[in-house]
Amino acid sequence: LWEKAIRSSLNSICENRGRKFRYMQIQMHQLVGLLLCIYVREDMAPCIRDIQYEITKVGLKGMAGNKGGIASHLYFFNTSMCFVTAHLAAGHSNVDDRNSDYNEINNSTAFGRQREIKIP
């Protein structure tokens, strides 16, 4: 639902500005309330390669997806790009928990091992 609405909005903006290109979704991953969507102009899709992703759960000692992160890595031409979204503990008193969760997400995200995706 969200993915289609985002793509439709991107394409409408382009049409309203007189641009002749369209966007396509190349990735979508979800972890409970987190959503990571990546879109590219259709004419640029052949320039993207080696798309990979990692999902890290940190809630309840890694057993629950209520907290965690999603990371995606790709090459656009020869430029390496990484996109990350995370849901961490809230509140002023949870700084140590947030830092610990961040470190867990950062340390467990390793691209090149698995989950390579091909663009249709």
Secondary structure, DSSP 8 states (H G I E B T S, - for coil): -HHHHHHHHHHHHHHHTT----EEEEEEEEETTEEEEEEEEGGGGGGEEEEEEEEEEEETTTTEEEEEEEEEEEEETTEEEEEEEEE---SGGGHHHHHHHHHHHHHH--TTSS-EE---
